[in-house]
Amino acid sequence: MAGMVVALLIGVMAPVFALLSYAVVCLSTRRSAFWHRVAALGDPSYGKYIYGFPIQQLLVVMHLAHNGLVLFAEASLLSIALGYLSWHLVKSRAVTFARRVLPGRSSPGTNSASAAAA
């Protein structure tokens, strides 16, 4: 933490943060063929959210993460893999079921008032 403060004070981190922020915005708004192929695999976002913390705790308890960077890398890879698995085994089936049971709604998360207004 102190190293980041010193780097920020001497002017090294501000350009890095600015470029990193710009890169995240550019990559998240692009519509390339690569991102379409990645999106076709499923949506692991909620699975990453659900499984990320328990995976981190398990890695720490089992002493498999030697430092914070290793913990981040291991937990990220495992939670993304479990997120995709969860998408294919649970969420995609639930969305399909909800579309059959609730045919008048466009998606399971749509508010009925906003759907009626549209």
N, C-alpha and C positions, 0 to 999 in steps of 0.2 A: 504494500500500500504506500509506504513512504517512497519507494522507488518511482511509483506512478506520479506522486505529487511532485517530486523533484523533476522528473521528465516533463511534466506539464509546465512547471515553472520555468524551465530553461527553453521551452518552446518546441520540444520534440513530439510530444503526444498530441497536441492540438491538430496538426496536419494529419496524423495517423487516424485520429477519431473522425475527422472530417472525411477523409478518403474512405474509411471503412463504412461510415454511414451512407455515403453516396453509393458505394458498391452494393450495399444491402438493398437500397431502394431500386437501383438499376436492375439487379438480378431478380428482385421480386416482382417487377412490373413487366419483364420481358415475356414475349410470347413466341419462343423458339420451338423448333421441333423436338429438341432435347427435353425441354420442360413438359411438353405434351406427352412424351413417352414416360417421363417420371410420374406425371399425374395419372396416367393410365394404370399404373401399378396399384393405386389405391390412395387413401388419405390417412397417413399414420399420425396426424397431428394430435388428436385427442388421446390416442394410445401412448404417445410420447409423454403427454401431460400426466396421464394416469400412472404410468409405469416408471417414470424417471426417478422420482424420489425413493420408492422402495428399492429400485436397482442400485442407486447410489448407496443407500444404507447397507444393503447386502454386500456390496463390494468392500465397503469400509470394515464391516464386521468380519468378513472372511479374509481381511488383510490382502486383498488382491490389487488394491490401488496404492501405489507407493507415494504419490504426491497428488496435488490437486489437478494438474494437467492430465495425468494418467487416468485419474478418476473421471474427469470430464470426457475424455476420449472413449474410455470403456463404457461408461454409462450412456453416452450418446449413441454409440453403435448398438448396444443391447436394447435400449428403449426404442430406437427406430425400428429394429427388427421385430420387437414385440408389438410395436404400433401397427406395422403392416400385417402381422399375424392376427392381431385383434381385429383389424379392418376386415380381413377376409373371413374370419371365423365367426365374428359377432356382428359388427356394425353394418356390413353390407347386407347381411340377411335381415337384420332388424329394419333397415331402410326399405328393403323390398317388401317385407311383411307390412310395414306401415303404409306403403303406397297401395297395397291391395286392400287393406282394411279401411283406409281413409282415402277413397279415390278422389274426393273433391279438393283435397289439399295438394299443393305443389310439392311440398317437402315436409318431413316430420317437424321441423323447427319453425314453420311458418305460423304467424299469428292469424287467427281467423278474421279479425277485424281488418288487418292489412290485406288479406287475400280477398275479402269482400269488396274493399275499396278499389282494388286493381281491375 
